[in-house]
Amino acid sequence: MLKILVCFILFAFNAIASSAENNKIKTIVEFFSFKCVHCASINMKLNQYVATNKIKYLDINIDPEALNTMILYYIAIDSGVGVEFKNTYFKAVSEGMVAYSSSTLSYVAGLVQNSAMKRLLRLPEEQQKIKLKMNYAQEMLDKYKVRATPTFLIDQTTLLEGEYAINSLIEAN
């Protein structure tokens, strides 16, 4: 009888662990804007959550005028300084620099640029990779018709709008 009870407890424990693992967030797409104070507010906490939980993460800027900024940001990601770029850009805008202006972009790039980023800027393969990312971002914007920031697509199934929604989700997991 004890052996059956132990087996049942082990089976139940494994089922609970498996269920928790299956319910774990696997992907997050963040629709954001460098003009959005709520996006800036959640940025650091979201970065930490994504890194800690090994979540596949993509961020998509909803602002049409963000093209040059996003190209350089995606190159920064590929060169390993994407988080630093985004944090620095949000800080620059919060200190009064104009989002998406060439001067803000130059300022941020000057602070975060590394040798890998300089090299990637010149590679045709990187240009093609960025083009694919930008096309995918546009497809996602068209598909989900996101107009408010921050908005989060969780595991390609659930859209959450607002800083408070993602805070609740982060705190619950």
NUDOKE-102877 format. One record per residue: residue number from 1; residue in one letter; x, y, z of N, C-alpha, C in turn. Coordinates in Angstrom, 3 decimals, always signed. Example, Ala and Ser with C-alpha at 12.3 -4.5 7.8 and 13.67 -1.06 7.14 Angstrom:
BEGIN
- 1 / a / +13.190 / -5.690 / +7.800 / +12.300 / -4.500 / +7.800 / +13.200 / -3.300 / +7.800
- 2 / s / +12.850 / -2.250 / +7.080 / +13.670 / -1.060 / +7.140 / +12.900 / +0.030 / +7.870
***
This chain:
BEGIN
- 1 / m / +0.824 / -1.199 / +0.000 / +0.000 / +0.000 / +0.000 / +0.868 / +1.264 / +0.000
- 2 / l / +1.895 / +1.260 / +0.825 / +2.794 / +2.408 / +0.899 / +3.485 / +2.633 / -0.449
- 3 / k / +3.863 / +1.546 / -1.097 / +4.520 / +1.644 / -2.399 / +3.588 / +2.286 / -3.429
- 4 / i / +2.308 / +1.919 / -3.395 / +1.320 / +2.499 / -4.310 / +1.149 / +3.983 / -4.010
- 5 / l / +1.093 / +4.343 / -2.744 / +0.938 / +5.743 / -2.339 / +2.138 / +6.571 / -2.805
- 6 / v / +3.351 / +6.046 / -2.624 / +4.559 / +6.752 / -3.049 / +4.539 / +6.930 / -4.568
- 7 / c / +4.155 / +5.882 / -5.290 / +4.072 / +5.979 / -6.753 / +3.053 / +7.030 / -7.176
- 8 / f / +1.905 / +7.063 / -6.492 / +0.869 / +8.045 / -6.809 / +1.375 / +9.461 / -6.560
- 9 / i / +2.049 / +9.657 / -5.428 / +2.579 / +10.985 / -5.092 / +3.613 / +11.413 / -6.135
- 10 / l / +4.507 / +10.509 / -6.529 / +5.499 / +10.839 / -7.560 / +4.830 / +11.151 / -8.889
- 11 / f / +3.799 / +10.372 / -9.242 / +3.063 / +10.617 / -10.483 / +2.388 / +11.994 / -10.439
- 12 / a / +1.743 / +12.322 / -9.331 / +1.054 / +13.612 / -9.183 / +2.060 / +14.757 / -9.240
- 13 / f / +3.205 / +14.593 / -8.565 / +4.225 / +15.628 / -8.576 / +4.734 / +15.875 / -9.997
- 14 / n / +5.003 / +14.801 / -10.738 / +5.468 / +14.938 / -12.116 / +4.416 / +15.600 / -12.998
- 15 / a / +3.146 / +15.268 / -12.790 / +2.065 / +15.875 / -13.580 / +1.972 / +17.368 / -13.302
- 16 / i / +2.094 / +17.754 / -12.035 / +2.029 / +19.171 / -11.660 / +3.230 / +19.917 / -12.255
- 17 / a / +4.414 / +19.334 / -12.139 / +5.614 / +19.973 / -12.684 / +5.501 / +20.112 / -14.195
- 18 / s / +5.008 / +19.081 / -14.854 / +4.848 / +19.126 / -16.305 / +3.833 / +20.183 / -16.705
- 19 / s / +2.742 / +20.276 / -15.960 / +1.700 / +21.271 / -16.241 / +2.248 / +22.683 / -16.066
- 20 / a / +3.012 / +22.887 / -15.001 / +3.594 / +24.215 / -14.763 / +4.558 / +24.575 / -15.887
- 21 / e / +5.340 / +23.593 / -16.349 / +6.286 / +23.845 / -17.433 / +5.543 / +24.161 / -18.726
- 22 / n / +4.445 / +23.466 / -18.983 / +3.673 / +23.697 / -20.203 / +2.982 / +25.052 / -20.185
- 23 / n / +2.636 / +25.557 / -18.998 / +1.948 / +26.843 / -18.878 / +2.931 / +28.013 / -18.825
- 24 / k / +4.199 / +27.724 / -18.807 / +5.220 / +28.763 / -18.750 / +5.223 / +29.548 / -20.068
- 25 / i / +5.408 / +30.844 / -19.953 / +5.462 / +31.699 / -21.135 / +6.713 / +31.344 / -21.935
- 26 / k / +6.525 / +31.156 / -23.230 / +7.638 / +30.800 / -24.100 / +8.066 / +31.959 / -24.993
- 27 / t / +7.112 / +32.787 / -25.424 / +7.434 / +33.923 / -26.297 / +6.656 / +35.169 / -25.879
- 28 / i / +7.303 / +36.299 / -26.056 / +6.651 / +37.594 / -25.861 / +7.057 / +38.493 / -27.024
- 29 / v / +6.056 / +39.081 / -27.658 / +6.301 / +40.135 / -28.631 / +5.811 / +41.421 / -27.980
- 30 / e / +6.691 / +42.385 / -27.871 / +6.309 / +43.683 / -27.295 / +6.159 / +44.684 / -28.433
- 31 / f / +4.996 / +45.295 / -28.511 / +4.765 / +46.406 / -29.428 / +4.985 / +47.659 / -28.588
- 32 / f / +5.945 / +48.470 / -28.989 / +6.338 / +49.592 / -28.147 / +6.599 / +50.842 / -28.973
- 33 / s / +6.881 / +51.926 / -28.260 / +7.291 / +53.180 / -28.871 / +8.345 / +53.813 / -27.975
- 34 / f / +9.361 / +54.395 / -28.589 / +10.353 / +55.110 / -27.795 / +9.796 / +56.414 / -27.238
- 35 / k / +8.599 / +56.799 / -27.658 / +7.934 / +57.998 / -27.133 / +7.096 / +57.678 / -25.892
- 36 / c / +6.869 / +56.415 / -25.621 / +5.921 / +55.975 / -24.593 / +6.589 / +55.874 / -23.219
- 37 / v / +6.121 / +56.664 / -22.266 / +6.684 / +56.622 / -20.913 / +6.379 / +55.287 / -20.224
- 38 / h / +5.257 / +54.665 / -20.582 / +4.910 / +53.370 / -19.992 / +5.843 / +52.271 / -20.508
- 39 / c / +6.202 / +52.348 / -21.792 / +7.173 / +51.402 / -22.361 / +8.519 / +51.561 / -21.664
- 40 / a / +8.929 / +52.802 / -21.451 / +10.197 / +53.075 / -20.771 / +10.154 / +52.564 / -19.337
- 41 / s / +9.016 / +52.742 / -18.684 / +8.862 / +52.339 / -17.293 / +8.994 / +50.828 / -17.109
- 42 / i / +8.437 / +50.066 / -18.008 / +8.435 / +48.605 / -17.882 / +9.696 / +47.976 / -18.472
- 43 / n / +10.464 / +48.714 / -19.220 / +11.581 / +48.171 / -20.002 / +12.567 / +47.331 / -19.182
- 44 / m / +13.117 / +47.879 / -18.135 / +14.140 / +47.172 / -17.347 / +13.568 / +45.908 / -16.704
- 45 / k / +12.379 / +46.022 / -16.143 / +11.742 / +44.879 / -15.488 / +11.450 / +43.774 / -16.508
- 46 / l / +10.983 / +44.159 / -17.674 / +10.695 / +43.194 / -18.732 / +11.974 / +42.520 / -19.214
- 47 / n / +13.039 / +43.284 / -19.401 / +14.329 / +42.702 / -19.807 / +14.796 / +41.648 / -18.809
- 48 / q / +14.683 / +41.963 / -17.545 / +15.108 / +41.039 / -16.494 / +14.242 / +39.779 / -16.506
- 49 / y / +12.939 / +39.952 / -16.652 / +12.012 / +38.822 / -16.681 / +12.301 / +37.899 / -17.869
- 50 / v / +12.507 / +38.482 / -19.038 / +12.790 / +37.703 / -20.249 / +14.105 / +36.933 / -20.090
- 51 / a / +15.138 / +37.591 / -19.592 / +16.442 / +36.945 / -19.431 / +16.383 / +35.837 / -18.374
- 52 / t / +15.742 / +36.109 / -17.257 / +15.668 / +35.142 / -16.165 / +14.895 / +33.888 / -16.567
- 53 / n / +13.836 / +34.068 / -17.343 / +12.972 / +32.947 / -17.706 / +13.268 / +32.367 / -19.087
- 54 / k / +14.324 / +32.853 / -19.731 / +14.745 / +32.358 / -21.054 / +13.576 / +32.345 / -22.044
- 55 / i / +12.931 / +33.480 / -22.149 / +11.785 / +33.647 / -23.035 / +12.267 / +34.198 / -24.373
- 56 / k / +11.743 / +33.661 / -25.444 / +12.038 / +34.214 / -26.767 / +11.284 / +35.546 / -26.863
- 57 / y / +12.015 / +36.594 / -27.191 / +11.464 / +37.945 / -27.113 / +11.757 / +38.715 / -28.395
- 58 / l / +10.760 / +39.422 / -28.855 / +10.918 / +40.313 / -30.005 / +10.183 / +41.595 / -29.678
- 59 / d / +10.802 / +42.716 / -29.968 / +10.097 / +43.974 / -29.782 / +9.941 / +44.672 / -31.121
- 60 / i / +8.752 / +45.241 / -31.283 / +8.369 / +45.879 / -32.539 / +7.889 / +47.286 / -32.236
- 61 / n / +8.521 / +48.253 / -32.874 / +8.129 / +49.645 / -32.697 / +6.933 / +49.950 / -33.601
- 62 / i / +5.921 / +50.607 / -33.058 / +4.707 / +50.883 / -33.838 / +4.757 / +52.209 / -34.575
- 63 / d / +5.770 / +53.016 / -34.323 / +5.839 / +54.342 / -34.921 / +6.410 / +54.296 / -36.336
- 64 / p / +5.667 / +54.790 / -37.331 / +6.168 / +54.773 / -38.710 / +7.479 / +55.543 / -38.884
- 65 / e / +7.681 / +56.580 / -38.108 / +8.896 / +57.386 / -38.248 / +10.116 / +56.740 / -37.578
- 66 / a / +9.967 / +55.544 / -37.047 / +11.048 / +54.882 / -36.315 / +11.958 / +54.034 / -37.189
- 67 / l / +11.798 / +54.059 / -38.492 / +12.517 / +53.150 / -39.388 / +14.030 / +53.148 / -39.152
- 68 / n / +14.687 / +54.283 / -39.241 / +16.145 / +54.330 / -39.060 / +16.565 / +53.899 / -37.666
- 69 / t / +15.801 / +54.299 / -36.678 / +16.102 / +53.914 / -35.300 / +15.996 / +52.409 / -35.139
- 70 / m / +14.949 / +51.814 / -35.708 / +14.771 / +50.371 / -35.557 / +15.832 / +49.587 / -36.327
- 71 / i / +16.241 / +50.073 / -37.468 / +17.306 / +49.392 / -38.208 / +18.569 / +49.333 / -37.346
- 72 / l / +18.947 / +50.461 / -36.784 / +20.148 / +50.488 / -35.955 / +19.951 / +49.692 / -34.668
- 73 / y / +18.751 / +49.740 / -34.104 / +18.460 / +48.970 / -32.895 / +18.583 / +47.471 / -33.169
- 74 / y / +18.042 / +46.994 / -34.275 / +18.145 / +45.568 / -34.598 / +19.598 / +45.166 / -34.850
- 75 / i / +20.391 / +46.043 / -35.434 / +21.822 / +45.763 / -35.598 / +22.489 / +45.714 / -34.222
- 76 / a / +22.087 / +46.612 / -33.332 / +22.621 / +46.600 / -31.965 / +22.291 / +45.278 / -31.273
- 77 / i / +21.071 / +44.783 / -31.473 / +20.697 / +43.484 / -30.893 / +21.633 / +42.404 / -31.419
- 78 / d / +21.821 / +42.371 / -32.732 / +22.660 / +41.341 / -33.343 / +24.116 / +41.441 / -32.913
- 79 / s / +24.541 / +42.625 / -32.479 / +25.933 / +42.795 / -32.037 / +26.072 / +42.675 / -30.516
- 80 / g / +24.983 / +42.343 / -29.840 / +25.058 / +42.094 / -28.398 / +24.834 / +43.287 / -27.501
- 81 / v / +24.438 / +44.433 / -28.070 / +24.219 / +45.617 / -27.235 / +22.789 / +46.156 / -27.378
- 82 / g / +21.862 / +45.285 / -27.732 / +20.475 / +45.708 / -27.930 / +19.815 / +46.250 / -26.667
- 83 / v / +20.001 / +45.555 / -25.557 / +19.402 / +46.007 / -24.297 / +19.987 / +47.364 / -23.909
- 84 / e / +21.281 / +47.506 / -24.052 / +21.939 / +48.774 / -23.736 / +21.432 / +49.893 / -24.655
- 85 / f / +21.274 / +49.580 / -25.949 / +20.762 / +50.558 / -26.900 / +19.374 / +51.036 / -26.472
- 86 / k / +18.480 / +50.104 / -26.196 / +17.102 / +50.465 / -25.848 / +17.065 / +51.269 / -24.545
- 87 / n / +17.816 / +50.823 / -23.543 / +17.860 / +51.553 / -22.274 / +18.397 / +52.968 / -22.473
- 88 / t / +19.452 / +53.087 / -23.239 / +20.078 / +54.390 / -23.493 / +19.149 / +55.297 / -24.281
- 89 / y / +18.443 / +54.719 / -25.250 / +17.518 / +55.517 / -26.065 / +16.372 / +56.045 / -25.203
- 90 / f / +15.782 / +55.168 / -24.394 / +14.712 / +55.622 / -23.497 / +15.211 / +56.722 / -22.563
- 91 / k / +16.416 / +56.559 / -22.042 / +16.977 / +57.575 / -21.131 / +17.167 / +58.897 / -21.861
- 92 / a / +17.701 / +58.850 / -23.082 / +17.923 / +60.079 / -23.857 / +16.602 / +60.809 / -24.102
- 93 / v / +15.571 / +60.068 / -24.458 / +14.257 / +60.687 / -24.705 / +13.692 / +61.258 / -23.398
- 94 / s / +13.858 / +60.528 / -22.303 / +13.336 / +61.023 / -21.010 / +14.061 / +62.294 / -20.563
- 95 / e / +15.280 / +62.484 / -21.045 / +16.049 / +63.683 / -20.689 / +15.835 / +64.828 / -21.679
- 96 / g / +14.895 / +64.645 / -22.620 / +14.518 / +65.745 / -23.494 / +14.943 / +65.626 / -24.950
- 97 / m / +15.685 / +64.593 / -25.305 / +16.050 / +64.433 / -26.714 / +14.806 / +63.981 / -27.489
- 98 / v / +14.749 / +64.321 / -28.747 / +13.575 / +64.032 / -29.574 / +13.665 / +62.608 / -30.123
- 99 / a / +12.628 / +61.818 / -29.852 / +12.586 / +60.450 / -30.363 / +12.628 / +60.455 / -31.882
- 100 / y / +13.427 / +59.560 / -32.422 / +13.552 / +59.308 / -33.859 / +14.273 / +60.409 / -34.635
- 101 / s / +14.839 / +61.376 / -33.942 / +15.626 / +62.393 / -34.650 / +17.015 / +61.817 / -34.936
- 102 / s / +17.646 / +62.340 / -35.961 / +18.986 / +61.856 / -36.318 / +19.991 / +62.174 / -35.207
- 103 / s / +19.792 / +63.283 / -34.512 / +20.732 / +63.629 / -33.440 / +20.620 / +62.655 / -32.261
- 104 / t / +19.398 / +62.241 / -31.937 / +19.214 / +61.269 / -30.849 / +19.812 / +59.932 / -31.251
- 105 / l / +19.563 / +59.518 / -32.479 / +20.099 / +58.246 / -32.961 / +21.625 / +58.260 / -32.952
- 106 / s / +22.220 / +59.332 / -33.410 / +23.686 / +59.458 / -33.408 / +24.241 / +59.438 / -31.993
- 107 / y / +23.573 / +60.144 / -31.104 / +24.000 / +60.199 / -29.704 / +23.993 / +58.805 / -29.083
- 108 / v / +22.889 / +58.091 / -29.240 / +22.759 / +56.755 / -28.643 / +23.760 / +55.788 / -29.280
- 109 / a / +23.847 / +55.815 / -30.596 / +24.792 / +54.929 / -31.287 / +26.223 / +55.184 / -30.820
- 110 / g / +26.559 / +56.440 / -30.629 / +27.896 / +56.781 / -30.153 / +28.198 / +56.220 / -28.779
- 111 / l / +27.182 / +56.105 / -27.941 / +27.379 / +55.585 / -26.589 / +27.470 / +54.061 / -26.536
- 112 / v / +26.763 / +53.381 / -27.423 / +26.677 / +51.920 / -27.309 / +27.439 / +51.157 / -28.386
- 113 / q / +27.855 / +51.824 / -29.424 / +28.468 / +51.138 / -30.563 / +29.732 / +50.388 / -30.150
- 114 / n / +29.825 / +49.152 / -30.613 / +31.009 / +48.338 / -30.380 / +31.573 / +47.896 / -31.729
- 115 / s / +32.676 / +47.165 / -31.709 / +33.307 / +46.761 / -32.964 / +32.407 / +45.820 / -33.770
- 116 / a / +31.653 / +44.964 / -33.100 / +30.743 / +44.060 / -33.812 / +29.656 / +44.854 / -34.534
- 117 / m / +29.160 / +45.882 / -33.896 / +28.126 / +46.716 / -34.511 / +28.679 / +47.439 / -35.736
- 118 / k / +29.876 / +47.966 / -35.621 / +30.508 / +48.647 / -36.759 / +30.677 / +47.684 / -37.937
- 119 / r / +31.073 / +46.448 / -37.627 / +31.271 / +45.445 / -38.675 / +29.938 / +45.060 / -39.318
- 120 / l / +28.913 / +44.838 / -38.495 / +27.602 / +44.437 / -39.015 / +26.969 / +45.521 / -39.888
- 121 / l / +27.241 / +46.768 / -39.582 / +26.690 / +47.871 / -40.373 / +27.076 / +47.781 / -41.846
- 122 / r / +28.226 / +47.171 / -42.117 / +28.741 / +47.101 / -43.482 / +28.410 / +45.802 / -44.208
- 123 / l / +27.906 / +44.802 / -43.499 / +27.699 / +43.489 / -44.117 / +26.370 / +43.389 / -44.863
- 124 / p / +26.401 / +42.978 / -46.118 / +25.153 / +42.779 / -46.875 / +24.245 / +41.727 / -46.242
- 125 / e / +24.842 / +40.706 / -45.610 / +24.038 / +39.670 / -44.957 / +23.227 / +40.264 / -43.804
- 126 / e / +23.845 / +41.179 / -43.085 / +23.139 / +41.829 / -41.965 / +22.023 / +42.714 / -42.496
- 127 / q / +22.279 / +43.403 / -43.580 / +21.239 / +44.242 / -44.182 / +20.037 / +43.390 / -44.592
- 128 / q / +20.297 / +42.216 / -45.142 / +19.211 / +41.309 / -45.527 / +18.465 / +40.801 / -44.295
- 129 / k / +19.205 / +40.469 / -43.257 / +18.600 / +39.993 / -42.001 / +17.694 / +41.071 / -41.399
- 130 / i / +18.161 / +42.306 / -41.401 / +17.373 / +43.416 / -40.859 / +16.123 / +43.639 / -41.712
- 131 / k / +16.264 / +43.529 / -43.004 / +15.112 / +43.675 / -43.896 / +14.040 / +42.627 / -43.571
- 132 / l / +14.457 / +41.397 / -43.326 / +13.510 / +40.337 / -42.957 / +12.831 / +40.641 / -41.619
- 133 / k / +13.609 / +41.140 / -40.651 / +13.028 / +41.503 / -39.352 / +12.005 / +42.625 / -39.507
- 134 / m / +12.353 / +43.611 / -40.316 / +11.446 / +44.750 / -40.518 / +10.166 / +44.300 / -41.234
- 135 / n / +10.292 / +43.407 / -42.205 / +9.109 / +42.880 / -42.891 / +8.230 / +42.082 / -41.931
- 136 / y / +8.861 / +41.267 / -41.091 / +8.102 / +40.499 / -40.102 / +7.392 / +41.438 / -39.131
- 137 / a / +8.088 / +42.462 / -38.699 / +7.481 / +43.438 / -37.783 / +6.247 / +44.071 / -38.420
- 138 / q / +6.340 / +44.429 / -39.693 / +5.200 / +45.031 / -40.382 / +4.047 / +44.033 / -40.511
- 139 / e / +4.361 / +42.787 / -40.773 / +3.322 / +41.754 / -40.844 / +2.598 / +41.621 / -39.509
- 140 / m / +3.356 / +41.658 / -38.432 / +2.755 / +41.555 / -37.092 / +1.876 / +42.769 / -36.801
- 141 / l / +2.352 / +43.946 / -37.160 / +1.551 / +45.156 / -36.959 / +0.254 / +45.090 / -37.765
- 142 / d / +0.347 / +44.628 / -38.996 / -0.847 / +44.504 / -39.839 / -1.805 / +43.447 / -39.293
- 143 / k / -1.265 / +42.344 / -38.842 / -2.098 / +41.238 / -38.348 / -2.836 / +41.612 / -37.068
- 144 / y / -2.142 / +42.214 / -36.117 / -2.731 / +42.482 / -34.804 / -3.283 / +43.896 / -34.658
- 145 / k / -3.031 / +44.748 / -35.631 / -3.555 / +46.119 / -35.646 / -3.321 / +46.846 / -34.314
- 146 / v / -2.131 / +46.715 / -33.817 / -1.770 / +47.343 / -32.551 / -1.581 / +48.834 / -32.758
- 147 / r / -2.205 / +49.617 / -31.906 / -2.085 / +51.077 / -31.985 / -1.715 / +51.698 / -30.639
- 148 / a / -1.793 / +50.893 / -29.570 / -1.493 / +51.394 / -28.228 / -0.223 / +50.722 / -27.712
- 149 / t / +0.521 / +51.467 / -26.925 / +1.734 / +50.903 / -26.340 / +1.723 / +51.076 / -24.834
- 150 / p / +2.353 / +50.182 / -24.131 / +2.872 / +48.917 / -24.620 / +1.758 / +47.879 / -24.775
- 151 / t / +1.890 / +47.057 / -25.790 / +1.003 / +45.916 / -25.994 / +1.888 / +44.691 / -26.131
- 152 / f / +1.439 / +43.582 / -25.556 / +2.245 / +42.369 / -25.530 / +1.455 / +41.203 / -26.107
- 153 / l / +2.092 / +40.462 / -26.991 / +1.534 / +39.230 / -27.536 / +2.253 / +38.087 / -26.835
- 154 / i / +1.489 / +37.325 / -26.066 / +2.044 / +36.242 / -25.270 / +1.800 / +34.917 / -25.984
- 155 / d / +2.853 / +34.201 / -26.275 / +2.785 / +32.875 / -26.912 / +1.890 / +32.843 / -28.143
- 156 / q / +1.882 / +33.935 / -28.898 / +1.126 / +34.041 / -30.151 / -0.381 / +33.838 / -29.969
- 157 / t / -0.871 / +33.944 / -28.723 / -2.293 / +33.701 / -28.486 / -3.012 / +34.813 / -27.728
- 158 / t / -2.316 / +35.520 / -26.856 / -2.961 / +36.466 / -25.959 / -2.356 / +37.848 / -26.106
- 159 / l / -3.213 / +38.843 / -26.369 / -2.762 / +40.236 / -26.430 / -3.091 / +40.915 / -25.106
- 160 / l / -2.098 / +41.558 / -24.526 / -2.284 / +42.327 / -23.298 / -1.873 / +43.761 / -23.570
- 161 / e / -2.719 / +44.698 / -23.186 / -2.390 / +46.110 / -23.366 / -2.059 / +46.743 / -22.036
- 162 / g / -1.000 / +47.509 / -22.033 / -0.684 / +48.350 / -20.885 / +0.384 / +47.808 / -19.965
- 163 / e / +1.013 / +48.740 / -19.312 / +2.082 / +48.463 / -18.357 / +1.577 / +47.605 / -17.201
- 164 / y / +0.366 / +47.871 / -16.731 / -0.153 / +47.151 / -15.577 / -0.462 / +45.700 / -15.913
- 165 / a / -0.897 / +45.440 / -17.127 / -1.190 / +44.060 / -17.542 / +0.082 / +43.218 / -17.542
- 166 / i / +1.158 / +43.750 / -18.074 / +2.396 / +42.969 / -18.109 / +3.010 / +42.869 / -16.724
- 167 / n / +2.874 / +43.897 / -15.909 / +3.353 / +43.807 / -14.525 / +2.644 / +42.682 / -13.795
- 168 / s / +1.332 / +42.579 / -13.965 / +0.558 / +41.513 / -13.328 / +1.034 / +40.149 / -13.799
- 169 / l / +1.274 / +40.021 / -15.074 / +1.723 / +38.758 / -15.639 / +3.106 / +38.388 / -15.092
- 170 / i / +4.008 / +39.334 / -15.057 / +5.351 / +39.089 / -14.555 / +5.307 / +38.666 / -13.088
- 171 / e / +4.515 / +39.366 / -12.312 / +4.424 / +39.059 / -10.884 / +3.751 / +37.724 / -10.625
- 172 / a / +2.850 / +37.296 / -11.518 / +2.158 / +36.024 / -11.345 / +3.048 / +34.836 / -11.670
- 173 / n / +4.045 / +35.060 / -12.514 / +4.934 / +33.936 / -12.906 / +6.149 / +33.982 / -12.083
***
